[in-house]
Amino acid sequence: MKIDLLGQGILIIAVILLAILEKGLVWTNAMIIILGLWQIISAIHLLLVYQHIKKISFLKTILVLLISLPLWIKFIGIMAYIPVAGVLIWYLIQTVAETRIVYRRPRSFWDL
């Protein structure tokens, strides 16, 4: 959980910095794609290994988003990235909430 949260945090900070500092969208798009792939792989891993059912809704949402994104880009341009950012932030918030739940559980000495 710590590694997943750290990776997502780094990628989101990179996307924000690239969006602010870079006028072109090439690097920003690349970092958004990497962040999205990270989150998709994380969701699939949690679903398959830990039977984490909450991840199904994220995977369905991201599938619909990926299928409809080219159409939205054609119609509204760069504003089509707002739903993408919303879904990526939604997954980050879920990860933070789940990490807090996991680390509140009592642990033995050996788990620390």
CORKA-V658380 format. One record per residue. N is the residue number from 0. RES is the residue in one small letter. BURIAL is # if it has 9 or more other ideal C-beta (glycine too) atoms within 8 Angstrom, else .. Layout:
n=N res=RES burial=BURIAL
n=N res=RES burial=BURIAL
//
This chain:
n=0 res=m burial=#
n=1 res=k burial=.
n=2 res=i burial=.
n=3 res=d burial=#
n=4 res=l burial=#
n=5 res=l burial=.
n=6 res=g burial=#
n=7 res=q burial=#
n=8 res=g burial=#
n=9 res=i burial=.
n=10 res=l burial=#
n=11 res=i burial=#
n=12 res=i burial=.
n=13 res=a burial=#
n=14 res=v burial=#
n=15 res=i burial=.
n=16 res=l burial=.
n=17 res=l burial=#
n=18 res=a burial=.
n=19 res=i burial=.
n=20 res=l burial=.
n=21 res=e burial=#
n=22 res=k burial=.
n=23 res=g burial=.
n=24 res=l burial=.
n=25 res=v burial=.
n=26 res=w burial=#
n=27 res=t burial=#
n=28 res=n burial=.
n=29 res=a burial=.
n=30 res=m burial=#
n=31 res=i burial=#
n=32 res=i burial=.
n=33 res=i burial=#
n=34 res=l burial=#
n=35 res=g burial=#
n=36 res=l burial=.
n=37 res=w burial=#
n=38 res=q burial=#
n=39 res=i burial=#
n=40 res=i burial=.
n=41 res=s burial=#
n=42 res=a burial=#
n=43 res=i burial=#
n=44 res=h burial=.
n=45 res=l burial=#
n=46 res=l burial=#
n=47 res=l burial=.
n=48 res=v burial=.
n=49 res=y burial=.
n=50 res=q burial=.
n=51 res=h burial=.
n=52 res=i burial=.
n=53 res=k burial=.
n=54 res=k burial=#
n=55 res=i burial=.
n=56 res=s burial=.
n=57 res=f burial=#
n=58 res=l burial=#
n=59 res=k burial=.
n=60 res=t burial=#
n=61 res=i burial=#
n=62 res=l burial=.
n=63 res=v burial=.
n=64 res=l burial=#
n=65 res=l burial=.
n=66 res=i burial=.
n=67 res=s burial=.
n=68 res=l burial=#
n=69 res=p burial=.
n=70 res=l burial=.
n=71 res=w burial=#
n=72 res=i burial=#
n=73 res=k burial=.
n=74 res=f burial=.
n=75 res=i burial=.
n=76 res=g burial=.
n=77 res=i burial=.
n=78 res=m burial=.
n=79 res=a burial=#
n=80 res=y burial=.
n=81 res=i burial=.
n=82 res=p burial=#
n=83 res=v burial=#
n=84 res=a burial=#
n=85 res=g burial=.
n=86 res=v burial=#
n=87 res=l burial=#
n=88 res=i burial=#
n=89 res=w burial=#
n=90 res=y burial=#
n=91 res=l burial=#
n=92 res=i burial=.
n=93 res=q burial=#
n=94 res=t burial=#
n=95 res=v burial=#
n=96 res=a burial=.
n=97 res=e burial=#
n=98 res=t burial=#
n=99 res=r burial=.
n=100 res=i burial=.
n=101 res=v burial=.
n=102 res=y burial=.
n=103 res=r burial=.
n=104 res=r burial=.
n=105 res=p burial=.
n=106 res=r burial=.
n=107 res=s burial=.
n=108 res=f burial=.
n=109 res=w burial=.
n=110 res=d burial=.
n=111 res=l burial=.
//
